[in-house]
Amino acid sequence: PPCPRSLLMDATTKATVERIPLLRTRAGPRDGEKWTERLKEELLALLQFVEINKQAGNDWFRIESNEKGTRWFGKCWHYHNSVKYEFDVQFDIPVTYPTNAPEIELPELDGKTAKMYRCAIVHPCTHL
């Protein structure tokens, strides 16, 4: 189905995305050397995204992975009314990646909002 209008990019978002290197290797965790190449591409894109955010004063997360790049974890934060709210963030790369996206988890919010379900996984239909 076509992308809902609410998911289309504004000009600022589009300009940011255009500065991030494209991922050219189609591979997942089961694809051996191809996964290693994909992971390098992912890390370069992630580093560029973090740098763009820092330059724009929009630093909002820290993340790292296990050695295989299949388990990611870190912190994300948000400021509201001059108060910083910080949360653990984690996700696993599905074996069917990149066909299927990871489910992002914020464990501290488990059951605290309608926007979360099943183990504090961010529910894309409610958030986007």
FIKOLZA-1660 file (N, C-alpha, C; in steps of 0.1 Angstrom, whole numbers, plus 5000, padded with zeros to 4 digits):
% residues 128
   i   px   py   pz ch aa at
   1 5008 4988 5000  A  P  N
   1 5000 5000 5000  A  P CA
   1 5009 5012 5000  A  P  C
   2 5003 5023 4995  A  P  N
   2 5011 5036 4995  A  P CA
   2 5014 5041 5009  A  P  C
   3 5024 5049 5010  A  C  N
   3 5028 5054 5023  A  C CA
   3 5018 5065 5027  A  C  C
   4 5013 5064 5039  A  P  N
   4 5003 5075 5044  A  P CA
   4 5010 5088 5043  A  P  C
   5 5002 5098 5040  A  R  N
   5 5007 5112 5039  A  R CA
   5 5015 5116 5051  A  R  C
   6 5011 5112 5063  A  S  N
   6 5017 5116 5076  A  S CA
   6 5032 5111 5076  A  S  C
   7 5035 5101 5068  A  L  N
   7 5049 5095 5068  A  L CA
   7 5058 5101 5058  A  L  C
   8 5053 5110 5050  A  L  N
   8 5061 5117 5040  A  L CA
   8 5071 5126 5047  A  L  C
   9 5083 5128 5041  A  M  N
   9 5093 5136 5047  A  M CA
   9 5091 5151 5044  A  M  C
  10 5094 5159 5054  A  D  N
  10 5094 5174 5052  A  D CA
  10 5108 5177 5046  A  D  C
  11 5110 5189 5042  A  A  N
  11 5122 5193 5035  A  A CA
  11 5135 5191 5044  A  A  C
  12 5134 5194 5056  A  T  N
  12 5145 5193 5066  A  T CA
  12 5149 5179 5067  A  T  C
  13 5139 5170 5069  A  T  N
  13 5142 5156 5071  A  T CA
  13 5148 5150 5058  A  T  C
  14 5143 5154 5047  A  K  N
  14 5148 5149 5034  A  K CA
  14 5163 5154 5032  A  K  C
  15 5166 5166 5036  A  A  N
  15 5180 5171 5034  A  A CA
  15 5189 5163 5044  A  A  C
  16 5184 5160 5055  A  T  N
  16 5192 5152 5065  A  T CA
  16 5195 5138 5059  A  T  C
  17 5185 5131 5055  A  V  N
  17 5186 5118 5049  A  V CA
  17 5195 5117 5037  A  V  C
  18 5195 5128 5029  A  E  N
  18 5204 5128 5017  A  E CA
  18 5218 5129 5021  A  E  C
  19 5222 5133 5034  A  R  N
  19 5235 5134 5038  A  R CA
  19 5241 5121 5044  A  R  C
  20 5232 5111 5046  A  I  N
  20 5235 5098 5051  A  I CA
  20 5239 5089 5040  A  I  C
  21 5250 5081 5041  A  P  N
  21 5254 5072 5030  A  P CA
  21 5243 5061 5028  A  P  C
  22 5241 5058 5015  A  L  N
  22 5232 5047 5012  A  L CA
  22 5237 5034 5016  A  L  C
  23 5228 5025 5020  A  L  N
  23 5232 5011 5023  A  L CA
  23 5230 5003 5010  A  L  C
  24 5241 4997 5005  A  R  N
  24 5240 4991 4992  A  R CA
  24 5240 4975 4993  A  R  C
  25 5245 4970 5004  A  T  N
  25 5246 4956 5005  A  T CA
  25 5233 4950 5012  A  T  C
  26 5226 4942 5005  A  R  N
  26 5214 4936 5010  A  R CA
  26 5217 4923 5017  A  R  C
  27 5219 4923 5030  A  A  N
  27 5223 4911 5037  A  A CA
  27 5218 4912 5052  A  A  C
  28 5216 4900 5058  A  G  N
  28 5211 4900 5072  A  G CA
  28 5221 4891 5080  A  G  C
  29 5218 4889 5092  A  P  N
  29 5228 4882 5101  A  P CA
  29 5232 4868 5097  A  P  C
  30 5224 4862 5089  A  R  N
  30 5227 4848 5084  A  R CA
  30 5236 4848 5072  A  R  C
  31 5240 4859 5067  A  D  N
  31 5246 4860 5054  A  D CA
  31 5261 4861 5054  A  D  C
  32 5268 4857 5065  A  G  N
  32 5282 4857 5066  A  G CA
  32 5290 4869 5063  A  G  C
  33 5299 4869 5053  A  E  N
  33 5307 4880 5049  A  E CA
  33 5298 4892 5044  A  E  C
  34 5287 4889 5037  A  K  N
  34 5279 4899 5032  A  K CA
  34 5273 4907 5044  A  K  C
  35 5270 4900 5055  A  W  N
  35 5265 4907 5067  A  W CA
  35 5275 4916 5073  A  W  C
  36 5288 4912 5073  A  T  N
  36 5299 4920 5078  A  T CA
  36 5300 4933 5069  A  T  C
  37 5298 4932 5056  A  E  N
  37 5299 4943 5048  A  E CA
  37 5287 4952 5051  A  E  C
  38 5275 4947 5052  A  R  N
  38 5263 4955 5055  A  R CA
  38 5264 4962 5069  A  R  C
  39 5270 4955 5078  A  L  N
  39 5272 4961 5092  A  L CA
  39 5281 4973 5091  A  L  C
  40 5292 4972 5083  A  K  N
  40 5301 4983 5081  A  K CA
  40 5293 4995 5075  A  K  C
  41 5285 4992 5065  A  E  N
  41 5277 5003 5059  A  E CA
  41 5267 5009 5070  A  E  C
  42 5261 5001 5078  A  E  N
  42 5252 5005 5088  A  E CA
  42 5259 5014 5098  A  E  C
  43 5271 5010 5102  A  L  N
  43 5279 5018 5112  A  L CA
  43 5283 5031 5106  A  L  C
  44 5287 5032 5093  A  L  N
  44 5291 5045 5087  A  L CA
  44 5279 5054 5086  A  L  C
  45 5267 5048 5083  A  A  N
  45 5255 5056 5082  A  A CA
  45 5251 5061 5096  A  A  C
  46 5252 5053 5106  A  L  N
  46 5249 5057 5120  A  L CA
  46 5258 5068 5125  A  L  C
  47 5271 5066 5122  A  L  N
  47 5281 5077 5126  A  L CA
  47 5277 5090 5120  A  L  C
  48 5274 5090 5107  A  Q  N
  48 5270 5102 5100  A  Q CA
  48 5258 5108 5106  A  Q  C
  49 5248 5100 5109  A  F  N
  49 5235 5105 5115  A  F CA
  49 5238 5111 5128  A  F  C
  50 5246 5105 5137  A  V  N
  50 5250 5110 5150  A  V CA
  50 5257 5124 5148  A  V  C
  51 5266 5125 5138  A  E  N
  51 5273 5137 5136  A  E CA
  51 5264 5148 5131  A  E  C
  52 5255 5145 5122  A  I  N
  52 5245 5155 5118  A  I CA
  52 5236 5160 5129  A  I  C
  53 5232 5151 5138  A  N  N
  53 5224 5155 5150  A  N CA
  53 5232 5164 5159  A  N  C
  54 5244 5160 5162  A  K  N
  54 5253 5168 5171  A  K CA
  54 5255 5182 5165  A  K  C
  55 5257 5183 5152  A  Q  N
  55 5259 5196 5146  A  Q CA
  55 5246 5205 5147  A  Q  C
  56 5235 5198 5146  A  A  N
  56 5222 5206 5147  A  A CA
  56 5217 5208 5162  A  A  C
  57 5226 5203 5171  A  G  N
  57 5222 5205 5185  A  G CA
  57 5210 5195 5189  A  G  C
  58 5209 5184 5182  A  N  N
  58 5198 5175 5184  A  N CA
  58 5204 5161 5188  A  N  C
  59 5213 5161 5197  A  D  N
  59 5219 5148 5202  A  D CA
  59 5209 5141 5212  A  D  C
  60 5204 5129 5208  A  W  N
  60 5193 5123 5216  A  W CA
  60 5195 5108 5219  A  W  C
  61 5206 5103 5215  A  F  N
  61 5208 5088 5219  A  F CA
  61 5223 5085 5218  A  F  C
  62 5226 5074 5225  A  R  N
  62 5239 5067 5225  A  R CA
  62 5236 5052 5223  A  R  C
  63 5243 5045 5214  A  I  N
  63 5239 5031 5212  A  I CA
  63 5252 5024 5208  A  I  C
  64 5252 5011 5211  A  E  N
  64 5263 5002 5208  A  E CA
  64 5258 4988 5205  A  E  C
  65 5266 4980 5199  A  S  N
  65 5261 4966 5196  A  S CA
  65 5270 4956 5202  A  S  C
  66 5265 4943 5201  A  N  N
  66 5274 4932 5204  A  N CA
  66 5284 4931 5192  A  N  C
  67 5294 4922 5194  A  E  N
  67 5304 4920 5183  A  E CA
  67 5298 4917 5170  A  E  C
  68 5287 4909 5169  A  K  N
  68 5282 4905 5157  A  K CA
  68 5272 4915 5151  A  K  C
  69 5269 4925 5158  A  G  N
  69 5259 4936 5153  A  G CA
  69 5245 4931 5153  A  G  C
  70 5242 4921 5161  A  T  N
  70 5228 4916 5161  A  T CA
  70 5220 4920 5173  A  T  C
  71 5226 4925 5183  A  R  N
  71 5220 4930 5196  A  R CA
  71 5225 4944 5198  A  R  C
  72 5215 4954 5199  A  W  N
  72 5219 4968 5201  A  W CA
  72 5213 4973 5214  A  W  C
  73 5220 4982 5221  A  F  N
  73 5215 4987 5234  A  F CA
  73 5222 5000 5236  A  F  C
  74 5215 5008 5245  A  G  N
  74 5220 5021 5248  A  G CA
  74 5210 5029 5256  A  G  C
  75 5211 5042 5254  A  K  N
  75 5203 5052 5261  A  K CA
  75 5197 5062 5250  A  K  C
  76 5185 5066 5253  A  C  N
  76 5179 5077 5245  A  C CA
  76 5173 5087 5255  A  C  C
  77 5171 5099 5251  A  W  N
  77 5166 5109 5260  A  W CA
  77 5158 5120 5253  A  W  C
  78 5149 5126 5261  A  H  N
  78 5140 5137 5256  A  H CA
  78 5139 5147 5267  A  H  C
  79 5139 5160 5263  A  Y  N
  79 5137 5171 5272  A  Y CA
  79 5122 5176 5270  A  Y  C
  80 5116 5177 5282  A  H  N
  80 5102 5183 5282  A  H CA
  80 5101 5192 5294  A  H  C
  81 5097 5205 5291  A  N  N
  81 5097 5215 5302  A  N CA
  81 5109 5216 5310  A  N  C
  82 5121 5216 5303  A  S  N
  82 5134 5217 5309  A  S CA
  82 5138 5205 5318  A  S  C
  83 5131 5194 5317  A  V  N
  83 5134 5182 5324  A  V CA
  83 5139 5171 5314  A  V  C
  84 5150 5165 5317  A  K  N
  84 5155 5154 5309  A  K CA
  84 5150 5141 5313  A  K  C
  85 5143 5134 5303  A  Y  N
  85 5139 5120 5306  A  Y CA
  85 5148 5111 5298  A  Y  C
  86 5154 5101 5305  A  E  N
  86 5163 5092 5299  A  E CA
  86 5158 5078 5300  A  E  C
  87 5160 5070 5289  A  F  N
  87 5155 5057 5289  A  F CA
  87 5165 5047 5283  A  F  C
  88 5165 5035 5288  A  D  N
  88 5172 5024 5281  A  D CA
  88 5165 5021 5268  A  D  C
  89 5173 5018 5258  A  V  N
  89 5168 5014 5245  A  V CA
  89 5175 5002 5240  A  V  C
  90 5168 4992 5234  A  Q  N
  90 5174 4980 5230  A  Q CA
  90 5166 4974 5218  A  Q  C
  91 5173 4966 5210  A  F  N
  91 5166 4959 5199  A  F CA
  91 5176 4948 5194  A  F  C
  92 5170 4938 5188  A  D  N
  92 5177 4927 5181  A  D CA
  92 5174 4929 5167  A  D  C
  93 5185 4926 5159  A  I  N
  93 5183 4926 5144  A  I CA
  93 5177 4912 5140  A  I  C
  94 5165 4913 5134  A  P  N
  94 5158 4900 5131  A  P CA
  94 5167 4892 5120  A  P  C
  95 5166 4879 5120  A  V  N
  95 5173 4871 5110  A  V CA
  95 5168 4874 5096  A  V  C
  96 5156 4880 5095  A  T  N
  96 5151 4883 5082  A  T CA
  96 5154 4898 5078  A  T  C
  97 5162 4905 5085  A  Y  N
  97 5167 4918 5082  A  Y CA
  97 5175 4918 5069  A  Y  C
  98 5174 4927 5060  A  P  N
  98 5166 4940 5061  A  P CA
  98 5152 4940 5056  A  P  C
  99 5147 4928 5053  A  T  N
  99 5133 4927 5049  A  T CA
  99 5124 4931 5060  A  T  C
 100 5127 4927 5072  A  N  N
 100 5119 4930 5084  A  N CA
 100 5127 4939 5093  A  N  C
 101 5121 4950 5098  A  A  N
 101 5128 4960 5106  A  A CA
 101 5128 4955 5121  A  A  C
 102 5138 4959 5128  A  P  N
 102 5139 4956 5143  A  P CA
 102 5127 4962 5150  A  P  C
 103 5124 4956 5161  A  E  N
 103 5114 4962 5170  A  E CA
 103 5121 4969 5182  A  E  C
 104 5120 4982 5183  A  I  N
 104 5127 4990 5193  A  I CA
 104 5120 4989 5206  A  I  C
 105 5127 4986 5216  A  E  N
 105 5122 4984 5230  A  E CA
 105 5127 4995 5239  A  E  C
 106 5117 5000 5247  A  L  N
 106 5121 5010 5258  A  L CA
 106 5115 5003 5271  A  L  C
 107 5123 4994 5277  A  P  N
 107 5118 4986 5288  A  P CA
 107 5112 4994 5299  A  P  C
 108 5117 5005 5302  A  E  N
 108 5112 5013 5314  A  E CA
 108 5097 5018 5312  A  E  C
 109 5093 5018 5299  A  L  N
 109 5079 5023 5296  A  L CA
 109 5069 5012 5294  A  L  C
 110 5074 4999 5297  A  D  N
 110 5065 4988 5295  A  D CA
 110 5052 4990 5303  A  D  C
 111 5041 4990 5295  A  G  N
 111 5027 4991 5301  A  G CA
 111 5023 5004 5306  A  G  C
 112 5031 5015 5304  A  K  N
 112 5028 5028 5309  A  K CA
 112 5021 5037 5299  A  K  C
 113 5019 5033 5287  A  T  N
 113 5013 5041 5277  A  T CA
 113 5007 5032 5266  A  T  C
 114 4996 5037 5260  A  A  N
 114 4990 5030 5249  A  A CA
 114 4999 5029 5237  A  A  C
 115 5009 5037 5236  A  K  N
 115 5019 5036 5225  A  K CA
 115 5029 5025 5226  A  K  C
 116 5028 5018 5237  A  M  N
 116 5037 5006 5239  A  M CA
 116 5029 4994 5240  A  M  C
 117 5035 4983 5236  A  Y  N
 117 5028 4970 5237  A  Y CA
 117 5039 4959 5238  A  Y  C
 118 5035 4948 5244  A  R  N
 118 5044 4936 5244  A  R CA
 118 5059 4940 5247  A  R  C
 119 5062 4940 5260  A  C  N
 119 5076 4942 5264  A  C CA
 119 5082 4956 5260  A  C  C
 120 5073 4966 5260  A  A  N
 120 5077 4980 5257  A  A CA
 120 5083 4982 5244  A  A  C
 121 5078 4975 5234  A  I  N
 121 5082 4977 5220  A  I CA
 121 5074 4989 5214  A  I  C
 122 5081 4998 5208  A  V  N
 122 5075 5010 5202  A  V CA
 122 5065 5005 5191  A  V  C
 123 5053 5009 5192  A  H  N
 123 5043 5004 5182  A  H CA
 123 5042 5014 5171  A  H  C
 124 5047 5011 5159  A  P  N
 124 5047 5021 5148  A  P CA
 124 5034 5027 5144  A  P  C
 125 5023 5019 5145  A  C  N
 125 5010 5025 5140  A  C CA
 125 5006 5036 5149  A  C  C
 126 5009 5035 5162  A  T  N
 126 5005 5046 5172  A  T CA
 126 5015 5057 5171  A  T  C
 127 5028 5055 5169  A  H  N
 127 5038 5065 5170  A  H CA
 127 5039 5073 5157  A  H  C
 128 5037 5067 5146  A  L  N
 128 5039 5073 5133  A  L CA
 128 5027 5078 5126  A  L  C
% end
